[in-house]
Amino acid sequence: MDVSRSLARQSLVVAVVAAMIDTVVLALCGVFAVAPWQATAVAVGVAAADLALAASPRTAGIVAVGQVALRLLEALLLHRHGFAARFADVGFLVAGYRAGAWMVGPTSVSTVLTLCSGFAAAHLLVGSTTSHDWRLLLATTVSVGVVPWLVGRYTAARGAYIAELEQQAQLRKQEQQVALERAVADERAAIARDLHDVISHHVSAIGIHAGAARIALADSGNGPATTSLTAVETSSRAAMVDLRRQLDLLHGRDDDGQRQPGLADIDGLIEHVRSAGMTVEVTVRGSAVPLPDSLNITLYRIVQEMLTNALRHGDGENAWLDVEYRPNLIMIETTNPIMAGTAIDNASVPRGIGGIRRRAELFGGQLRCGPQSNRTRWHSAVSVPIGGS
């Protein structure tokens, strides 16, 4: 739309400038003093014919015919007073250019022939010096009628060629983008196949062997061993569920995020940790708010890593989880006793803290962690803004 307006403004400027120049040339030749009404009629015709150059491209043929009629009008009205027939040259040249640039086929050719015929006829009608030598008349006619038409055709062909090149470049860019997306999809599928072949088999085997061992030990009444093997079975099944989710993501099957876990699914994490023998006390404050899928799953993974650290690096018996919803912030805190005989400080932190920190920082959050209560407890706190996430 902006390009169309710009072209329309430029066409108007060309038409006004052509009308001004042709009218000024007519006035300076002195014809108004000799034949005022004839000169006035020609001046009006010049202004009208040149201003018509600002019309839409589909009128290029009509405007060219108008320039020819103007040239013949000049010859009829002014030649008897001794004035030449070449007054409105600027408009005539622009009309020839428009015929070449905007018209195609036989119509364009017939228009340039009309321009040439009108120009030559005007000179023959007044018996100008140019008309006395057919070679000079032919050369002048070609220069005024044919050359602007050829320039117009060249300009239009060049514009079409550039547009075609731009279109081809755009198509190549789109093809490259499609090829890149296809390559990424193929790579994701290859990764998914590798994960399935390498990991899922072993995790499934762990669950099967743990189940067999649990059943065998249940008959002997070994309660602690049975409990531990039950936890192994539960962990292997949970690992398979998470693995399938990741495989679906790699395959592009997200199901609109319905299968991806979030804070609403932390009850399953709690039960998993409790089944491993650790007591977890959960406190939730504030009203839950809708979260973007990416943030929701990130918070779920943060809670998962916090509880895993408490299970692995704590005393393995107790932990406290606190989730607080604030107007523009979510606070997640865990506290667990430190295993007896373990010396831990801020320079020696449980594994997984780095992953928690990176996940929190990805959404503008931060992690604070360290020992407390005379270094008998480990405390981790993550705060993540939700207003601008």
Secondary structure, 3 states (H helix, E strand, C coil): CHHHHHHHHHHHHHHHHHHHHHHHHHHHCCHHHHCHHHHHHHHHHHHHHHHHHHCCHHHHHHHHHHHHHHHHHHHHHHHHHCCCCCCCHHHHHHHHHHHHHHCCHHHHHHHHHHHHHHHHHHHHHHCCHHHHCHHHHHHHHHHHHHHHHHHHHHHHHHHHHHHHHHHHHHHHHHHHHHHHHHHHHHHHHHHHHHHHHHHHHHHHHHHHHHHHHHHHHHHHCCHHHHHHHHHHHHHHHHHHHHHHHHHHHHCCCCHHHCCCCCHHHHHHHHHHHHHCCCEEEEEEECCCCCCCHHHHHHHHHHHHHHHHHHHHHECCCEEEEEEEEECCEEEEEEEEEECCCCCCCCCCCCCCHHHHHHHHHHCCCEEEEEEECCCCEEEEEEEEECCCC
